[in-house]
Amino acid sequence: MRAGLRQMSVAVLIAAIWTIAGSPGVAAAVPRRSGTAALLIPATPPTVYVANYSSNNFSVVDLDTSVTQTVTPGGSSPEGGAVVLSPVSSLAYLMGGDEVEVLDRTTNTVVDTITVPGGQWLAEGDISDDGRWLYGADYIQGAVYKIDTVAPYAVTSYPVVAYPCTLMLDDDRNRLYVSSNSTNEIEIYDTTTMQQVPSSPVSLGTSSSYGISLTPDRTRILAALTGDVVVSINTTTYALTTLFTLPSGASPRRVLFSPDGGHVYTVGNAGEVWEHNASTYALEASVTAAGVNNVFRAAIDPRGTAIYLPGSGSTIVPIDLTTGSGSVLGTVGAGIPVAGSSWKNITVSVAAAPAAPTITNAVPGSGQVTLSFTDGLANGRAITGHTVSWPGGSQACPATSPCVVTGLSNRSYTFTLHATNAVGDSPESASRTVSLGAVPDPPTITAAVPGDGQATLRFRDGAANGSWITGHMANFAGGPVSCPSSPCVITGLVNGTGYTFTVQAMNAVGNSAESEPSAVVTPRKAPVLPGVPLRLAAIPGTTSVRVSFTEPSGTVPVTGYEVSVDGGEHWAQLANHEVTGLTPGTAYRVTVRAVGTEGAGPAATPVAVVTRLAAVGAPVATARTSSSTVRWNRADGAGITGYTVRANPGPAWCSTTAVDTDCVIGGTAGTAYTFTVTVRGKGGAISDPSKPSNQVTPATPGLPSRLPADAQPVLTTTKGKVASALRGQRMTLVGTGFAPWSTVRVVIYGKARLLATSVTDAQGRLTRQIVVPDELTLNQKHTLMAAGVDPDGVARRISMTFTAKG
């Protein structure tokens, strides 16, 4: 189920950052076939969560501290069902019958309880990627419970397939997958509406499934069927494919993935574990854990170093994957005691250093600063403290916010913070720069403008003196009033009365002295001005912009219009709706205002526009095999960043830098093309397309009568390289490295014979189905060759050799 996969990926990511940051720790033992991701996780033994149905409780086994804790759910139906780990917090949800216990994983203590009315046994569970929605499958009731993890914990019940034993979320598609061990089907629900999609279940044929898992790329579901096979279900088309068959009587129960996604582990009912390659599904190794039966759920260590199985007694049995060799998967370890004898549901997490904290606020003072912060994930061990650092110093901080840093000078500092738990130190937080010091210097009033019953003050701050300016105070007869920043509008004044203003700045240390007083300001009624022009639009030319707008509403006569191309700083008279004399390829902020007899009215909201670049002349095209070469003259003007060439008919195109004035474009042999060039500039500026080039027709790739020596053996199929093929068999060839949208011809040797002609896709990839000719000589080798050109127009030939069979 995806809860385990999600926990795995989070742990790997955290450990990668933790290791790069230089925190202490020892790399984990490497699984014999694992990718490098396992090396990045510190060698902290995991915590194993075991839900014990037979004894109605949960065991929390901390293999790092060798402490086992038993948690008994409350309610009238206390069965131990599933354990789900939150992907965004240090909480675990212990899903019983009619209650879910909320466990703090850093202290292994129950911190809350969620009541599930009518629940009997929540055997399986999963949680959304944002940690908000918890889902539980009730095996007895044949229902799914959707639980809001934010108090007051709303719980909704939905009827599903009988005896649901696996539940799995796919947040990418808003899908919930539910399987049963008594019916031969998987039901799929939309997590928003909880309606089935499709309306009928996906049939598994004649077998049912105890366990389904989602591949790491979320494109397929792998289901272990009671018919001793593992099948794949496409999550888009729901098509079912058999991947591999297990020994008779295997009764597979669960499918697990290695952390690097390279291997699939299938767990049988009696403790057998088979390892298959995740790409070819070839069997690589296996092992049988004695003393294991009636497997309900197994789990893999997020580092890929061990698999944990339910033992037949009150134990769980580990398989050490770091000790395997040859066809032996690993070593079966001694049973780990837990409080349950059957139907055990296992979940595993690895404690790691914390995630980086976030500095949320910094309040400066004289010689000190108070930093407030929030922690990231504790990752399985309680955060015990923090350390704040700055160039030239550091200081220990408590486990909780805030942290007061003292002994500083009145100057600017840049701080970072990291958290610490029993595993190690987190990465450093994002930095926060703070200036410490004295009260600010007084501001300078630069303007005081009267209005109707109000005045607008504009001012410029003086030196902050080491501590951020947090606000201002305007003083006058009838004041003071608070002014966050310049400009400051002071209302409630009396028209015709003169006012004088001063301004003070404030920071964490205190208030500045008052500014020099403003000139006397006398409020008055505002002049009657035209309204705002509406629906302003601007169409760029090369050296001009044409504007259109709707005249302002109202009764004030408009005597003319003014235009600004810098957002309203400078204005000029607008004539014929056009602004001329502009620079090609330059960004402007165009606005317009109406002018009346008493002055100019408010401006329209500025429109961002970039003038067009000057176009280049028509390019010259030269036909080549499956491609064309296009050349053009360099564009005039500054700020040119490159060129885009497009073919007609499309969709072929190419893009160059400012210094390159030619490119090769793949094309379909026998099709006539012309090409246009568009100039690109800074800020998103472009030119009009050039005039079309001369018309050219790419030639068809030549096919030698004998297999050329330069044919690279890299042609393959959708099922990989094939060593042999039946006459009359259909296969889909796959080849890469060709020019995009170019013609490729497929021929077969000994005796050369053309099988197909195809056109590559936008990535230069050939995908073409062919039929193996019936007349090929049996038991002899034949070679398929795909001939075309590479992105530079150079001949490219790739091949694949196989033996013809009857």
N, C-alpha and C positions, 0 to 999 in steps of 0.2 A: 504494500500500500504506500501511497505517496508521503504520508507523514514521516516514515523512515527515510525516504529519499531526500525529502526536504531538510530534515535534520542533518543528514549526511553532508549535503552541499553547503549548508551554513557553517558546519564545523570545519570543512576543508577551507572555505574562504577565510574564516576568522584565523585559522592556523597559519594560512599563507601570509596574511598581513602581519601576524604576530611574529613569525619567524623573520620576515624581512626587516621588521623594526629592531631586531637584535635582542629580543627577550630571551631569557635563559630557558633551557629545556633540551631534551635529548630526542633525536628523531626516532619515529616509531620503527619497529621491525618491518621489513618490506615483504609483503606477500609475494610469492614466487612469480606471479604473473601480473602484478599490479603496476599501474602507471605511477609516475612520480608524485602524484597528489598525496599519496599516503605518507611520503617522507616529510611533508610539511606539517603534520599533526604531532604535537608533543606526545611523548610516550606516557601519558597519564592513563592508567587503567580505567575502563569505562564504568558507568553506572548502568546496571541492568534492571529494568522494571518488568516484573512478572505479575500478570493477573491470574489468580488461581480460582478457577470456577468451582472446583470440588470443595475447597475450604472457605469460599466466600470472602476472599481478602486479596491484598496485594503485597508483594515483597519488593522492597527497594534494596538492591544489593550493590553497595559501593565497593567495587573491587580495588579502588585506590586506598581506602581506609579499612577494608575488610569488615565493614559494619553492614549488617542486614537489619532492616527495619520492616515491621509488618504494619500495614494500614488496613483497617476493617471499615468498609463503607457502611453508612447508616441506612435508614429507611426500612421499609417492610420487606424489600427484596434485595438483600445485600450481596448478590453474586459479584465475583470479580470478573470483569469483562475485558476491556481494552484499555491501553494507556496511550494517550496522544500528547505529543510534545508541541508546545506553542512555538511557531517559527519566529516570533517577534518579542518574546519575553522569556523569563526563566520559570514559567509555569508549566506544570504537567497536569493533565486531566485524567483522573482515575475513574473509568466509566464502569459503574456497578450495575444494579438493576434499576431502581427508581431514584437513585441519587448519583451525582458525579462529584467526586471529591477533588478540590483544586489544591494541588501540591506545589509549594515553593521548592524548586529543585536545588536552590543554593543551601537550604537548611533542612530539606526533606521533611517539612512540616505542613500539615493541612491548614490552609489559610481561609478556605471558604467551601461552601457546599451548594450545589445546584440541584434542585428537586426536579425529577423527570416524572410527571404524573403518568401512571399506568405502565411504566417501564418494568421489565422483568429480567432481561439479560442483554446488556449492550455489548455484544461479543466483538464488534469491530467498530473502529472510528477513524475519522480524518478531520483535518482542520484547514480552513482557507488560508491562502498565502499571506493575507494581512492579519491573521490570527483572530478575526472577528467571529466567524461562523464555525461552530463545532457540530459535526454530524456523527450520530451513533446508530448502528444497525442493531435492532432488537431481534435476536435469533428466535426467541419464543413467540413474540407478538407478530413477526412478519412485518415490521414497520421500521421507518427511518425517522429519527428525531433530529430536527434542526434547532440548534441551541445558540442563542445570542450570548457571547461570552462577556458582554458588558452588562453589569447589573442594571435592572433587576432580573436578568437571565430569562428572557422570553423563550419558551419551548413550544415547538409546533410538531405534531405527529403526522406522518404521511404513510399510508399503506403501500407496501412493496411486495416483491416476490416472497414466497414462503421460505422460511429458514435461511435468511440472508447471512452468509458467513464471510463475505468480503465486501468492503465498502471503500471506494477510492475516488478522490476528487481530481479534476483537471480544470484549474482556474482559467487556463488559457482559452478554453472553449466553454466555460460556464457549464461544465458537465459533471454529473455524479454517476458513477458506475456501481451497480450492486449485483452480486452473483449469489447463487444458492448452491448448497451441496445436495439438494433434492430435486431440482429441476434443471433441465438442460438448456439454460438460457442466462443471458446477462441483460438486466434492465438499465436503461440510460435515462437520466432526468436532467432537465434544465434547472440549474441551482437557483435561478431567479423566480421561475414560476412553479417549480417542482412538478412540471408536466413531462410525460415521457417523450423522448425524441430518439429515434423515430417512435411512432405510436405503438409499434409492436416490438417485443424484445428481440435481441440478437440471439439466434439459435446456435447452440454448441454441438448440434448433431445428436448422437446417441449417448453422450457422456455429460456429466455435470462437473462443476468446478468447485473445489474447496478454496482456491486462491487465485486471484488475478493481480497483476502488477502493471504499472505504466512504465514504458521505456523512458530513459532520461530525457529524450527529445520530445516525448509526449505525442509521438505519431502513431504508436501501436500499443495495444494491450496484449500482454502475454498471460495466457490462462493455462494452469495445470489441470488436466482433465482426469477423471477417474478411469478413463480408457487407456491410461499409461502413455499419453502424448502431451506435448506442450504445443499450443497453437498461438498464432498471432492474429489480432483483429485490428484492421485499419481504423483509426479513430475518426476518419472523414467519410470513408465509404462503407465501413463496417464489414468489409470482406474478410473472410476467415481463411487462414493458411496454416497447414501443419508444419511446424519447424523441425521437431525431432521426436523420435519414439524412444521410450524408456523400456527397461526390461519388464517382462510380463509380471504382473502383481506388484509393481512399484508403488501404485496408488499415490501419485505425486500430490502434495498438499500446498506447497508454496514455491514461488519463483522470486529469487533475490538477484540484485545486480551488484557487481563490484563498484567501488567508488569512482573508478575511471571509466565506467560504462563498457569495458572491454569484455566482460565475462558474465555469464548467466549461471546462477546456481539453482538447481531444482532439488527440493527436499522431499524425500519419500516418507510415507507414514511410519516406517519402522526405523528411521534414523539414517537412511541412505541419502547421500548428497552427491549429485553429479554436476561437474563443471563443463559448460559448453562455451565455445568461442561466440561472442555476441554478434560477429559479422558473418561467419560461415556456419555457425551452429554445429561445428564438429565437436565430438566428445573429446575432452582433454584429460580429465582425471576424475576420480571418484573416491569416496570413503564411506564406511558404514560405522555409525556410532552405536556401540552396544548399549543396551539398557534404555533405548528410546523406542517408544511406541505411541500411537494415537496422537500424532503431531497435529496441533491446531494452528500454531503459528511459530515460525522461526525468525531469527533476526540476525543481521550482519553488523559487526563493528563498523562505525563510520569510516575508520581508517582502512577497512578491508583486511584486517589482520586475523579475524576470528568470526566464526558463525556459532550461534547459540541455539541449542535445540532443547525441547522439553524432555526431561528424563522420565522414566516410567515410575519412579518413586518421587519423593519430595526433593527433587534436584532439577537443575538445568545442566546440560552437558555442553562444554565448549569444544570446538574444533579449531586448533591452531593452524591457520593457513600459511604461516611463515615457515613451517617445517616440512611442507610437502615437497616431493621430488618425483619425477617420472609420472606414472599414472596414479600415484598416491596423492590425494588432494591435501592432506594435512594430518596432524596428530590429534587423536581424541583425548581430551583432558579428563581429569577427575570431576565428578559431579559437584556442582555448587549448591549447597542446601538452600531451599526456599520453603515457604509454608503452603504447600499444595502438592497433591499427588497425581492429578490428571487435568486435562483440558487447560493447559497453561498458554497464555498469550504473552509474547515476549517483545519488548522494545528496548533499544540500546542507544545511549548517548555517551559522548566523550567530553569530559570537562576540558576547557581551554582557558587561556587568558581572556580577560574581558574584551569586549569591543570598545572602541575609542569613545570617551565621553564627549560632550558638547558644552563649551563655555557659552552660557546664555546671556550673561550680563557681567559688566565690569564697572564697579562704582569707585572712581578714584578719590583719594584724599591726599592730605599732605604727608608724603613719605610712606603711604600705604595704599593698597587697593583691595576691594572685596570682590572676589570672583564667585559668581553663582554658576552652577553647572547641572546638567542632567547626565546620568550614566547610560551607556549602551547596554547590550546584553551582558549579564554576568557569566554566561556560558558554563553553568553547572557548579560554580563555587562562589560563595559570597564575596562581594567586594569588601576588602578590609581597609583600604586607604587609597589616597591619591598623592601625586607629586606634581607640583607646579614648577615649571622651568622657564628660564629666560636666559638670553645670552649673558654668561658670566655668573649664573646663580641658579639655585633651586631651593624649594622648601616643601616639607611634608605637609599634607593636608588631611583632614578627617575623612571618614568613610562616607559622610553625607555633606551636601551643600549647606552653607557657603564655605569658602576658604578665605581667610583674611591674611594677606601677604604684607609683612611689615619690614621695616629697616631699609626702605628704598629711598632713592634720591628724587627730587622733584624734576623729573624729565620723562621722556617717552620710553615705554617698555613694550616688548612683544612677548606675550605669555602663551605657553601651551600646557596641557594637563594630560596626565595618563592615570588610569586606574590600576589597582593591583588586587589580585586574589591569590589563592593558594597555589595556582599553577604558574602565574607570572604576571608580567606587566602588559597592559594594552598598548596599541599604537598611540602616538601622540594625537591629541585633539587638533582641530583647526586652530590656527593662531588667533590671538586677539591683541590688538595694539591699544595701549592706554597711556594717556599723558597725565602725569601727576604734577601738582604745584600749588600756586597761590590763586587769589581771586583774579578774574580777568581785568585787563585794561578797559577803560570806559569806551563805549562805541562812539562813532561819529555819525551824526545825522546828516544825510546827503540831500534829502528833500522832504518837504512837508506840504502836501497838496490838499486844498480844501475840497469838500463835497457837500452834498445836501444833508445837513445835520451830522456830518462826520468829517474826519481828516485821515489822510493816509500818510504814514511816516515811513520813509526809507532810510536805512542806516547801514553802516559798515562796522563789523566787529573789530575790536582791537585784539591784542595778543591774548590767547587763552591761558597762558602761563602754566601749562602742564596738566590742566584738567579740562575735559570737554565742556564747552558752553552748552548749558541745558535749557536756557530760556532767557527772556528779557522782561523788563518792567518799564512801562511808559508812565512818567509822572507829569501831572498838570493840575490846574485848578478843577477839581471834580474827580481826580484820579486817586491812586494809581490804578492801572489796568495791566493784565498780563499780555505779553506779546511773544508768541513762540519764536518767530523769526521775521526778517524783513521780506516784504513790506508788512506793516501792521496797520489794520484799519480800526480806528477808534470811533465808536458810534455814540449816539445819545447826546450830541453837542447841540448848542443853540445857534441857529443861523443868525448872522450879523454880529456875533460876539467874537472878540479876538482871543486866541489861545496860544500859549507858549509851552513847548514840550521838551522834556529831557528823557534820556533812555539809560537804563542800567542793564548790564549783562550778568548772568548768574552761572556758576558752576558748582561742583560738589563741595568746594571749599567755602564759597560765600558769594556776595554781591559786589560788583565793581562800583567805583565812584560814578556819579552821574555824568552824562555827556554834557558838552556845551549846549546851551539852549537853542532850539530852532528859531527861525524867524516867526513873527506873529502870523497865525493862520486864522482866517475868518471864514467859517462855513457859510455856504450859500446854496440856493436851489440850483440844481443841475441844469445845464442848457438842454433844449429840446433837440435831440439828434436822431438821425435815421436809424432804423433797425439793422439787424445783421443780414447780409446777403445769404441766401439759402442754397443748398445743394451745389456747393462749389466743386468743380471738376477742372482738371488741368491735363492737356494733351501735349506731350513734349515733341518738339522738332529738334533739329540739329543745333541751331543757335537761337531758338525761340520757344516760347510756351504759349499755347492758346488756352484761355480760360473761358469757362461758361458758368453761369449761376442764375438763380432766380432772384428777382428784385425783392428787397426787404418788404415785409408787410407793414401796415400802419399808414398814417395820413401825413407824415412829415415829408415835404417835397425833397427829392434827391436832385442835386445839381450836377453830380458827376461821381466818378469812382476812382479810388486809388488802389494801387497794387504794390505788394511787397514780395520780394523773392528770398528774404532772409527771416521769415517767420514774424515780421512786424517791427523790426528794428528801424528799417529805412523804407520810405514810401515815395512813389512816383505816380503821376497821373496815368490812368489806364486809357489807351486809345484803341478802338477797334478790337477789343477783347484779346489783344496780343501783346506779349512782352518780348522785345527783341534784344539783340546784342549780348546774348548769353554765350557761355563757353560750352562746346560739345563735351558730352560725357561727364557732366558736373551735377551734383545733387543740389536741389533747391527746395525751400519750404515756401510755397506760394500761398498768399492770402489776399483777400480783397475786402475793402470797406467802402461804405457809401458816404458821400459828403453832402451835407445840407447847408443852409444859410448860417447856422450857428456852429458849424464844425463837423468833424468826421465822427461817424458812429463807430460802434464796436466792430472788430474784424471777425470774419469767418474763421472757423478752425483751419489752421494751415494744412495744405495738402503737400505731401512729400512727392517730388517728381525728379527724375534724372533725365537730362537732355540726351538725345541720341548721338552716338558717334557717327562720324562720316563713313559711308560705305566704301568698300574697295571695289575695284573693277572686276569684270567677269573673270573667273578663274579659267585655267586651261586644264583639260582632262586628257589622260592617256590611258587607253584600254590595256589591261594586262590579263593574265589568266585568273579567272574567278575574282577579279579585283580591278580597281582603277587607281591611278595616281593623279592627285589633284594638286595644282600649283597656283599661287596667286601672289600679287604684289603686297608688300608690307603696307599697313595702314598708316596714315598721317596722324599726328597729334600725340599728346602725352597721356599717360594713365592707361595705355593699352595693356590688357592682361592676357589676351589670347584670341583664338579664332575657333569658330564652330562651323564645320562643313556638313551639309545635309544632301543626301541623294534624292533624286526624283525619278522614278517612284521610290518611296521609302521602304523600310524604316532606317536604312543604313546611315551612319553619321560618324564623324570623328571630331576630336577636340585637341587643339595644340596650345602651346605657350605663345607668348608674344614674339619670340625670336624664330619660331618655326613657321614657314609659309608653304608647307606641303605636307600631305599625308596620304596614306594608302587606305582605301575603303573597300571592304569585301563586297562582292556582287554576284548576282545570279547569272551564270553564263547564258549568253544569247539574249539577255534583256538590255534594251537601250536605256542609258541613264544620262541625265544632266545634273550639275551640282551648283549649289549656291554657297557663298561664304558670308557669315555674320561675324562682325568684330565685337569682342567683349572688352569691357573696361572696368575700372574700380567702381565700387558702390553699386554694382549690378547694372552699369550702363551697357547698352548694346546698340548696334547700328541696324539699319534696314538690311535685309538680305541683298547681296550683290545680284547683278544680272546673271542669268544661267550661263553655265559653261557650254562649250561645244558638246555635242552628243557622242557618247562612246558606248561600245558593246563589249563587255568582258568575254574572253575566249574560254572554251571548255578545257578543263585539265586533260593533258595527254595521258594515255595509258600505255606503258611499255609492254611489248609482247612477252617479256620475261620479267620476273620479279627483280626490281632494282636493288642494288646493294645498299642504298641509303634508306630503305624502308625500315623504320624503327619498330620493334616488336612490342608496341604499346597499345594496339587496338584491343578492345575488350568488349564484353557484353553486359547487359543489365544484371546478369548473374555471375559476373566475373569472367576470368579467362576460362576457356573450355579446351580440354585436351582432345576430346573426340565429339563428333556430332553425327546424327543419323541423316542419311539422305532423305530429303523431303522435310527435314525439321525446320521449324521457324525459330529464328533467334534475332534479338534486337541488339545491333552493334552500337557501341559507344566509343567515341573518339574525341579528343580535346586538342587544343593548340592551333586550330584553324582560324582564319580570319572570320569575324562575325558576318553573318548573312551571305556567306560565300558558297559556291557550288563545290560539292565533293562527289567524286565518282567511286563506286565500290566495284572491284574486280576480283576474280578468284583465279589462282594459278595452281597446278601445272599449266594447262593450256588456258591462255588468258581468255576470260569471258566476263563481260560487263553484267553485273547483277542489279545495280541500282544507281540512280543519281539523286542527290539530296541537297538541301540547303541548310547550313548551320544556323544556330540560334544566336542571340545577342552576345553570348559568351564565347562564341566560336566552337560550340559543342555539337558534334554529330550524333544524332540518335535516329537510327534507321533499321526497320525490320527487313530481313532478307530470308529467302528460302534456300537451304542447302540443295544444290542441284542433284537430281536423281542419277545423272550419268557419271558422277565421280567414282573413281576406282576405289573399291573397298580396301580397307586396311592399309591405305597409303596416305601419306601426309599431303595436305593441300594448304595453300596460304591465301587468306583474304587480305586485300590491301585497300585502304581508303586513300585516294589521291586528291589533293587540293592545294591550297596555299596557306601560309601562316599570316599573322597580322601585318607583317612587313611585305606581303606579296611574294615571298619566296616559296618555292615548291615544298610541300609537306606531304610525305608518304608514311603511313603507319600500317602495321600488319599484325596478323594473328595466325598462327599455324595450328592445324588440328588434323586428326586422323578420321577419315570417313568410315562410318559403320553402316551395316544394313538395317 
